[in-house]
Amino acid sequence: MAGLEGSFVSRHFLFYLFVLAVLLRHALQFALVRGQKKSGVSSGLASTAALAACYIVVFAAAARSLWGRAAADIPIVLGFALMAAFVAVRFLALVQLGRNFSYDARITDGHSLVTGGIYGVTRHPLHLSFFGEVLGMAVISMNPLAIPVLAALLFVILHRNRMEDRMLEERFQDQFREYRDRVPSMIPAAFLARFPARRG
């Protein structure tokens, strides 16, 4: 297999490193907002700082391995493209959520239902972006163990989606139900429309 054999950081090891960095990100983010009950810009900045620290750790460690190889390695190009696209989705979602963002799943005073922008395409763009970022690193690393990790992550994300949807429905009632019926949970409707349901 062309690519990172014999390099300072092996291709498969990159995925382990990324998983550890993601855990570091969540620990750092939790520490930054713990006990402060912050939401909105402050909590969003904490999330962004933790995310940046996570990726800096991974890519600094992998730089020697990846330098000069990306142009000739399709998984690296595709993986980085996926990660870049979903990081952009994450930042866009944080900006559009504004003061409604919080690290833990809760409804705050003055909370509003955001239904425009990226939230008019998918109800849970932050969760979608997180899955996409891990998928991108799985493609870069080509590690077979990424498959069960992605499956477990998807299970956790879908559970979190249902929990947040229940909270939002309880708070916004018909307004949220109309939004839920119109906008898919994670996969954009434009993509789902390519696979119409079979009838008969």
N, C-alpha and C positions, 0 to 999 in steps of 0.2 A: 504494500500500500504506500503510495507516494505521500509525502508530507512530513510528519514530525518524528519519524523513527530516529532514535539515538539523540534526540535533542535534549536540551536542559530540562524542559518540562514536557513530558510525553503527552501525546494527544489524549489518551484515556484519562490521565491524571488531571487534565484541565477540568473535567467535569466534577471530580471530587473537590477540587479547589474552588470551583464555582459554588457548589452546594455549601461548603463551609463559609464562603463569603456571604452567601444569602442568609445563612443563620446569623452571621455577624451583623449583617444589615438589620435584621429584625431585633436583635438584642440591643444594638445601638439606638435604633428608632424607639424602642420601648423605653430605654433609659432616658431618652431626651424628652419624652412626653409623660412619663410615669408620674402620677400624683398631681399633675398640673391640669388635667382635664382640658387640655388645649384642643382647639379645633381651628379650622380655617387656615390662614396664612402661616401661622406659627407651626402648626402641626404639619402642614404641607412642606414647609422648609426643612423640618426635621426629617421627613420622609425622603426628600430630595437629597439632603446631605448624607443620609445613611446609604441611599442607593448609589450615590457617587463614590462613597468610600468602598462599597462592595465591589464595584466594577474596577476601580483603580487598583485594588489589591489583586484582582484576577489578571488584568491585562498587564500590570507591571511585572508580575511573575511570569507571564506567558510571552512577554515582548521578545525575548531572545529566540524563543521557539518559532514565533509567528513572523518575525522580521524577514522580509524578502521571499516568503513562501506563499503569501496569500494569492498573488496573481496566478500561480500555477496550481492552486488547490481549491477545487470547487466547493467542498464542504466548508472551508474557512470563509470563502466569499459569501456563500449562501447563509451561513450561520451569523456572520457579522451583519449582513443585510437584514436578517430577521430581527436581531437584537436592536439594531439602530431604529428600525421601523417601530418596534413595540415600545422602546424607550420614548420615542417621539409621542406615541399615543399616551403613554403614562404622563408625561409633562403636560400635554394638552388637557388631559382629564383633570389634573390637579389645578391647573389654571382656571378651568371652567367651573370646578366645584367651589373654589374660593373658600369662604368661611364655613361651608358645609362639610369640608373634609375633616375627618378624625381618624386616628389610627385604629381605635377600637370601634366596633359596630355599635353605634348609639345615635339617637336623635337628640339634637341639642336645641336649646331655646332659640327661636327665630330661624329654625331649619327650614329651608325651602326645597321643593322638588325640582331638580335640574333636569330638564328634558330636551334642551337644545344642543347644538354643536355635536360633539362626539357622542353625547348622551342621547341624541336623536338617532344614532346608528346602532348603538349597543348599550344596554342598561348597566353593564359592569365592565367598563373599559379598563379600569385599574387591574381587575382580576385577569382580564384577557391579556393585558400587556405583560403581567407577571408570568403567565403561562408561556407566552410567546418568547419572552427573554430566556427562560429555562430551555425551551425548545431550541432556540438558536444556539445556546451553548452545547446542547446535546448533539446538534448537527456538526458543530465544530469539532467536538471531542470524538464523535463516532464511538461512544462508549455504550455497549449493550445494556449495562445496568441503568442507563438513562430511561429505558422503556418502563420498568416498574416505578421508577421515581416519578416520571411524567404521569403515569396512571394514578398513583397515590395523590399527587398534587392536584390532578383534575377532580378527584373525589372530594378533596378538602375544599377546593374552590367552589364546586357545585353546592356543597353543603352551606358554605358561607353565603353564596348567592341567595339560596332559599331563606336563610335566616334574615338577611338584610331586606329581602322582598317582603317578608312577613311584617317586619318593623315598619317599613314604609307604607304598606297597605293599612296597617293599624292607624298610622298617623294621618295619611292623606286620603284614604278610603277610595272613593270613586275616581278621584283624580289620578291616583296611582294605578288603579285597575285599568283605566283607559290607556294609560301610558304602557303598562305591561302588555296589553293586548296589541299595541301598535309597534312596539320595539322589542326585538329579541333579547334574551338574557345576555348572550355573549357573541355569538356568530352573527355578523351583519346580515340583514334581510336580503341585501343585494346578492350575497353569496348563496344564501339558502334558496333563492329563487332559481338558481341554476339547477337545482335538484328537486323538481316538482314531485309531490307525493303521487304515488301510483293509485289509480282508482280501479275499482272492480277487481 
